[in-house]
Amino acid sequence: MSAVSGRRSGPATGRSWGADPSAFRAADLDPSAFRAADPDADPYADALRVGRGPLFLRRADGRLLPLDVERWCGAADAADLALLERCEGAVLDVGCGPGRLVAELAARGRTALGVDVSEAAVARTVALGGQALVRCVFATLPGEGRWGTALLADGNLGIGGDVPALLDRMARLLAPQGLLMVETEPADVDESVEVRLVGTGAVSAPFRWARLGTPALLRRARALGWRAEAHWEAGGRAFVALRARERRRDPDRDRRSDRDRAASNSAEPANRAAVTSSQRARKSSPDSPVAPA
């Protein structure tokens, strides 16, 4: 999940959110504004429906990481456009959220598909004219092994809290030598933590989430065989372009991956509890497509 751009007031405090989420703790919020954690609560979907926050990730230590719902629900900005200019071939946006990137690509006549487990996110993507599917990234997806570019924007490198597993999955979705475009944290951080979503009047069940800055991602990616093509900053955000390795056939590993995807399909929505343009499971079928007729 990306850092907040700009400055705005935090809920119930009048304080500025700013760029340093470590300044916020649960004590900064009015406790009466929130119910106890509810496994069915979906503060993310609630925020998308109105197009604004406040929405936070709350860590176990009480720190609050603000999420930039307004930017996600807006039009693609200059930093987004610079990212999309680098895309090659057909584009898969993993954790597409409300769909500004998929919609922008569609408007340019590019082949693009968004995937997200949030029905509210996919519905907004479709309303903008994009193609999107309600599905977890670890489930079976269309075009596996043939995508020219995959996107992990808006902090979606954090999905599942297991960066090596996510990078391995992305390599299998991409064509050989395909391009992975990742948004990283502006700070030099490398962590996997348990968090909850906190919105107006609701707190989600806990889930694992990862946060990596550019140096950490480059270290991890190189160890897994990715080649760094570029890294840059724009609009207070940080990005990395990674080139996938050539794949060698490994029948045993392929069979294991098939079993893992089958297990993911059958276990959804309970086993993927990550949010925001994330992969937070909802009550709906994880394989139900939502796309223009």
Buried (B, 14 or more C-beta within 10 A) or exposed (E): BBBBBEEBEBBBEEEEBBBEBEBBBBEBBEEEBBEEBEEEBBBBBBBBBEEBBBBBBBBEEEBBBBBBBBBBBEEBBEBBBBBBEBBBBBBBBBBBBBBBBBBBBBEEEBBBBBBBBBBBBBBBBBBBEBBBBBBBBBBEBBBBEBBBBBBBBBBBBBBBBBBEEBBBBBBBBBBEEBBBBBBBBBBEEBBBBEBBBBBBEBBBEBBBBBBBBBBBBBEBBEEBBBEBEEBBEBEEBBBBBBBBBEBEEEEEEEEEBEEBBEEBBEBBBEBBBBBBBBBBBBEBEBBEBBBEE
